[in-house]
Amino acid sequence: MINVSSLTKSYGKNRGITDISFTIPEGQIVGFLGPNGAGKTTTMNIITGYLAADTGSVEVAGIDMVKQPIDAKKHIGYLPEQPPLYLSMTVKEYLDFVYELKGVNTLETNEHEGDKTSYRQEHISAICESIGLTDVYRRVIGHLSKGYKQRVGLAQALIGDPDVLVLDEPTIGLDPRQIVEIRNVIKKMGKKRTIILSTHILPEVSAICERVLVISNGLIVADDKPDNLTRAAMGNRMIIVRVAGSSGTIQELLHSLEGLKSVKSLGKMEPDTCDFLLESEVDADIRKPLFSMLAKEGYPLLMMRPHGDSLEDIFLQLTEEVN
């Protein structure tokens, strides 16, 4: 759906991005991460046709953004960090305006203007219903909460039913409840669209995205699933367990587990229990054998949770290595 090939862009003597390439298939939600000045916004502006690259190319739905910009842009819905809203308009007036501005014309056989008007109403009403704007459809945008304003911004990006959505910091400045609501809306939209999501909220990537692109100093430094990035940074699988019973006996038993690299006692967090940090060999998953062994020997497993670097830690490691 999106093919970015060897993009390079300079601003005078300063290089914004250098030889960036990646492909995003249809129906994938991708998190695009990078510190300030890394080249993230430059890349997104080139993808949406707002900015021209020095070298390289972008294809959206197989259409070259430079050679056929109007046709390529018909496939893109864009929500910038500051939604382009007219606060004095009602939601209805604004979405009607965007509909006209985009020149939406998906009716191929209409002979009557009334049919076009009917389609417009159905199209906009369906968008409002899908992202929860129906109740405020007649209200003035300037009187809405920030969460609803963000939804209006998403609605304008969906006008024309684009295949690709480019969302720049869609949850910035929202309260926790609004963030959850917008995340749910994005996940719902991602069921039939390709989405590039720029964000500085790293838990948002784990909650929404299937894939992460990390850019630093104008270079792509990581491209993988969030879980795979975590595993790569850890090197080995590490888990913390809490077991009911005597520490010495359980530790001796744990050492007999195949695939286990090391055992570290963490002491007692509850009466008559003991906690351990377990590190397994690379590519070994000891969780099921561990549970079976402890159950067989009569030691209840009360807690098991992963231990390792967070996505935030990994992000810092990746960007620091380049800088």
C-alpha positions as CSV (number, residue, x, y, z in Angstrom):
1,M,0.0,0.0,0.0
2,I,2.9,2.4,0.9
3,N,6.3,2.0,-0.7
4,V,9.0,4.4,0.4
5,S,12.3,4.0,-1.5
6,S,15.6,5.7,-0.8
7,L,14.3,9.0,0.4
8,T,16.8,11.8,1.1
9,K,16.0,15.3,2.0
10,S,18.4,18.2,3.0
11,Y,17.7,21.7,4.3
12,G,20.7,23.7,3.2
13,K,23.8,22.0,4.7
14,N,21.7,20.0,7.2
15,R,20.5,16.5,6.2
16,G,17.0,15.8,7.3
17,I,16.7,12.2,6.3
18,T,19.2,9.9,4.5
19,D,18.3,7.0,2.1
20,I,15.1,5.9,4.0
21,S,13.3,2.9,2.6
22,F,10.3,0.8,4.0
23,T,7.1,-0.8,2.8
24,I,3.8,-0.9,4.6
25,P,1.2,-3.5,3.4
26,E,-2.5,-3.0,3.3
27,G,-4.3,-3.1,6.6
28,Q,-1.3,-2.6,8.9
29,I,-1.0,-0.1,11.8
30,V,2.5,1.2,12.1
31,G,4.0,3.3,14.8
32,F,6.5,5.9,13.6
33,L,8.7,7.0,16.4
34,G,11.6,9.4,16.7
35,P,13.0,12.2,18.9
36,N,12.6,15.8,17.9
37,G,14.7,16.6,14.9
38,A,15.1,12.9,13.9
39,G,13.4,13.3,10.5
40,K,10.0,11.9,11.4
41,T,7.9,14.9,10.3
42,T,10.0,15.3,7.2
43,T,9.3,11.8,6.2
44,M,5.6,12.1,6.9
45,N,5.4,15.3,4.9
46,I,7.0,13.6,1.9
47,I,4.6,10.7,2.1
48,T,1.6,13.0,2.2
49,G,2.9,15.0,-0.8
50,Y,3.3,18.2,1.3
51,L,7.1,18.2,0.8
52,A,9.3,17.0,-2.1
53,A,12.3,14.8,-1.5
54,D,15.7,15.5,-3.0
55,T,16.0,11.9,-4.2
56,G,13.9,8.8,-3.8
57,S,10.3,8.0,-4.4
58,V,7.0,7.4,-2.6
59,E,4.2,5.2,-4.0
60,V,0.7,5.1,-2.4
61,A,-1.6,2.3,-3.7
62,G,0.9,1.9,-6.6
63,I,0.7,5.6,-7.6
64,D,3.8,7.7,-7.7
65,M,3.4,10.8,-5.4
66,V,5.6,13.0,-7.7
67,K,4.3,11.9,-11.1
68,Q,0.6,11.7,-10.1
69,P,0.2,13.7,-6.9
70,I,-3.5,14.4,-7.1
71,D,-4.4,10.7,-7.8
72,A,-2.0,9.6,-5.0
73,K,-3.4,12.0,-2.5
74,K,-6.9,10.7,-3.0
75,H,-5.8,7.6,-1.2
76,I,-4.5,9.5,1.9
77,G,-6.3,11.0,4.9
78,Y,-4.1,13.2,7.0
79,L,-4.5,14.4,10.6
80,P,-1.7,16.8,11.5
81,E,-0.7,17.4,15.1
82,Q,-3.0,20.5,15.2
83,P,-6.3,19.5,13.5
84,P,-7.2,22.0,10.8
85,L,-10.5,23.0,12.3
86,Y,-12.7,26.1,11.8
87,L,-14.0,26.7,15.4
88,S,-16.9,28.9,14.3
89,M,-18.4,26.1,12.2
90,T,-20.7,23.3,13.3
91,V,-19.4,19.8,12.8
92,K,-21.9,19.4,10.0
93,E,-20.8,22.6,8.2
94,Y,-17.1,21.8,8.6
95,L,-17.4,18.2,7.2
96,D,-19.5,19.5,4.3
97,F,-16.8,22.0,3.6
98,V,-14.1,19.3,3.7
99,Y,-16.2,17.1,1.4
100,E,-16.3,20.0,-1.2
101,L,-12.6,20.8,-0.6
102,K,-11.5,17.3,-1.3
103,G,-13.7,17.1,-4.4
104,V,-15.2,13.8,-3.3
105,N,-17.0,12.2,-6.3
106,T,-17.5,8.5,-5.9
107,L,-20.9,8.4,-7.7
108,E,-20.3,7.3,-11.2
109,T,-23.8,7.2,-12.7
110,N,-25.7,10.0,-10.8
111,E,-27.8,12.2,-13.1
112,H,-29.5,14.3,-10.4
113,E,-27.9,16.7,-7.9
114,G,-30.3,15.3,-5.3
115,D,-28.6,11.9,-5.5
116,K,-25.2,13.5,-4.9
117,T,-26.6,15.4,-1.9
118,S,-28.0,12.1,-0.5
119,Y,-24.7,10.3,-0.9
120,R,-22.8,13.2,0.8
121,Q,-25.2,13.0,3.8
122,E,-24.9,9.2,4.0
123,H,-21.1,9.3,3.7
124,I,-20.6,11.9,6.4
125,S,-23.2,10.4,8.7
126,A,-21.5,7.0,8.5
127,I,-18.2,8.5,9.4
128,C,-19.7,10.4,12.4
129,E,-21.4,7.3,13.6
130,S,-18.2,5.2,13.3
131,I,-16.1,7.5,15.5
132,G,-18.8,8.8,17.9
133,L,-19.7,12.2,16.6
134,T,-23.4,11.8,16.0
135,D,-24.4,13.4,19.3
136,V,-22.5,16.6,18.5
137,Y,-23.2,16.8,14.8
138,R,-25.0,20.1,15.0
139,R,-22.8,21.7,17.6
140,V,-20.2,24.4,17.1
141,I,-16.7,23.0,17.0
142,G,-15.3,25.7,19.3
143,H,-17.7,24.6,22.0
144,L,-16.6,21.0,22.0
145,S,-14.1,19.3,24.3
146,K,-10.6,18.6,23.1
147,G,-11.4,14.9,22.7
148,Y,-14.4,15.7,20.4
149,K,-12.3,18.2,18.5
150,Q,-9.8,15.4,17.9
151,R,-12.6,13.2,16.6
152,V,-13.7,15.9,14.2
153,G,-10.1,16.0,13.0
154,L,-10.2,12.2,12.4
155,A,-13.5,12.6,10.6
156,Q,-12.1,15.1,8.1
157,A,-9.2,12.7,7.5
158,L,-11.8,10.0,6.6
159,I,-13.8,12.1,4.2
160,G,-13.5,10.4,0.8
161,D,-12.9,7.0,2.4
162,P,-9.0,6.9,1.9
163,D,-7.1,3.7,2.0
164,V,-4.2,5.3,4.0
165,L,-4.4,7.4,7.2
166,V,-1.4,9.4,8.4
167,L,-2.0,10.5,12.0
168,D,0.5,12.9,13.7
169,E,0.2,12.7,17.5
170,P,-3.5,12.0,17.5
171,T,-3.8,11.8,21.3
172,I,-1.6,14.6,22.4
173,G,-3.1,16.8,25.1
174,L,-6.0,14.5,25.8
175,D,-7.0,13.2,29.3
176,P,-6.7,9.4,30.0
177,R,-10.3,8.7,29.2
178,Q,-10.1,10.6,25.9
179,I,-6.9,8.8,25.0
180,V,-8.5,5.4,25.4
181,E,-11.5,6.5,23.3
182,I,-9.3,7.8,20.5
183,R,-7.1,4.7,20.6
184,N,-10.2,2.5,20.2
185,V,-11.4,4.6,17.3
186,I,-8.0,4.2,15.6
187,K,-7.9,0.4,16.1
188,K,-11.4,0.3,14.6
189,M,-10.3,2.3,11.6
190,G,-7.3,0.1,11.1
191,K,-9.4,-3.0,10.4
192,K,-9.7,-1.9,6.8
193,R,-7.0,0.8,6.3
194,T,-3.3,1.2,6.4
195,I,-2.3,3.6,9.2
196,I,0.9,5.4,10.0
197,L,0.8,6.7,13.6
198,S,3.3,9.2,14.8
199,T,3.5,9.5,18.6
200,H,5.7,10.2,21.5
201,I,3.5,8.1,23.9
202,L,5.3,4.8,23.7
203,P,2.6,2.7,25.6
204,E,0.3,3.9,22.8
205,V,2.5,2.0,20.3
206,S,2.1,-1.3,22.3
207,A,-1.6,-0.7,22.6
208,I,-2.3,0.1,18.9
209,C,0.5,-0.8,16.6
210,E,1.4,-4.1,15.0
211,R,4.8,-2.7,13.9
212,V,7.3,0.0,14.9
213,L,9.5,2.1,12.8
214,V,12.1,4.1,14.8
215,I,14.0,6.9,13.1
216,S,17.0,8.7,14.6
217,N,19.3,11.3,13.1
218,G,17.6,10.8,9.7
219,L,18.1,7.0,9.6
220,I,15.7,4.1,10.3
221,V,17.3,2.4,13.2
222,A,14.6,-0.3,13.9
223,D,11.7,-1.9,12.1
224,D,9.9,-4.7,14.0
225,K,7.0,-5.7,16.1
226,P,7.0,-4.1,19.6
227,D,7.4,-7.5,21.3
228,N,10.3,-8.5,19.1
229,L,12.1,-5.2,19.9
230,T,11.7,-5.9,23.6
231,R,13.0,-9.5,23.2
232,A,16.0,-8.3,21.1
233,A,17.0,-5.8,23.7
234,M,16.7,-8.4,26.5
235,G,18.8,-11.0,24.6
236,N,17.3,-13.7,26.9
237,R,13.8,-14.3,28.3
238,M,13.6,-13.2,31.9
239,I,10.6,-13.7,34.2
240,I,9.8,-13.2,37.9
241,V,7.9,-15.9,39.7
242,R,6.4,-16.2,43.2
243,V,6.1,-19.7,44.6
244,A,4.6,-20.9,47.9
245,G,7.1,-22.9,49.9
246,S,10.6,-23.0,51.2
247,S,13.2,-20.9,49.2
248,G,16.1,-23.4,49.4
249,T,14.0,-26.4,48.3
250,I,12.3,-24.5,45.4
251,Q,15.6,-23.0,44.2
252,E,17.2,-26.4,44.0
253,L,14.2,-27.7,42.1
254,L,14.4,-24.7,39.7
255,H,18.0,-25.4,38.8
256,S,16.9,-28.8,37.3
257,L,14.6,-27.1,34.7
258,E,15.9,-27.6,31.2
259,G,16.6,-24.3,29.3
260,L,17.1,-22.3,32.5
261,K,20.2,-20.2,32.5
262,S,20.2,-18.6,35.9
263,V,18.1,-18.3,39.1
264,K,18.3,-15.4,41.5
265,S,16.4,-15.2,44.8
266,L,14.5,-12.0,45.4
267,G,13.4,-12.8,48.9
268,K,9.9,-13.0,50.5
269,M,7.2,-10.6,49.3
270,E,4.4,-12.5,51.1
271,P,4.4,-14.9,54.1
272,D,5.4,-18.4,53.2
273,T,6.4,-17.5,49.7
274,C,9.6,-16.8,47.8
275,D,10.3,-14.7,44.6
276,F,12.8,-15.6,42.0
277,L,14.2,-13.9,38.8
278,L,14.6,-16.6,36.2
279,E,16.7,-16.1,33.0
280,S,16.3,-18.7,30.3
281,E,18.5,-19.5,27.3
282,V,17.9,-17.6,24.1
283,D,14.7,-19.0,22.3
284,A,13.8,-21.2,25.2
285,D,10.3,-20.8,26.7
286,I,10.3,-22.3,30.2
287,R,6.9,-21.1,31.3
288,K,4.8,-24.2,30.6
289,P,7.5,-26.7,31.9
290,L,8.0,-24.5,34.9
291,F,4.3,-24.6,35.8
292,S,4.0,-28.3,35.2
293,M,7.1,-29.1,37.4
294,L,6.0,-26.9,40.3
295,A,2.5,-28.3,40.2
296,K,3.8,-31.9,40.1
297,E,6.0,-31.3,43.1
298,G,3.3,-29.6,45.1
299,Y,4.6,-26.0,45.1
300,P,1.8,-23.6,44.0
301,L,2.9,-20.9,41.4
302,L,1.2,-17.7,42.7
303,M,2.6,-15.2,40.2
304,M,4.5,-15.1,36.9
305,R,5.4,-11.9,35.0
306,P,7.9,-10.9,32.3
307,H,10.9,-8.8,33.3
308,G,13.0,-6.7,31.0
309,D,13.5,-3.4,29.3
310,S,10.4,-1.4,28.5
311,L,9.7,0.0,25.1
312,E,10.8,3.4,26.4
313,D,14.2,2.0,27.4
314,I,14.6,0.3,24.0
315,F,13.6,3.6,22.2
316,L,16.3,5.5,24.2
317,Q,18.9,2.8,23.5
318,L,18.2,2.8,19.7
319,T,18.3,6.6,19.3
320,E,21.3,7.1,21.6
321,E,23.3,4.5,19.6
322,V,22.9,6.6,16.4
323,N,23.4,10.0,18.0
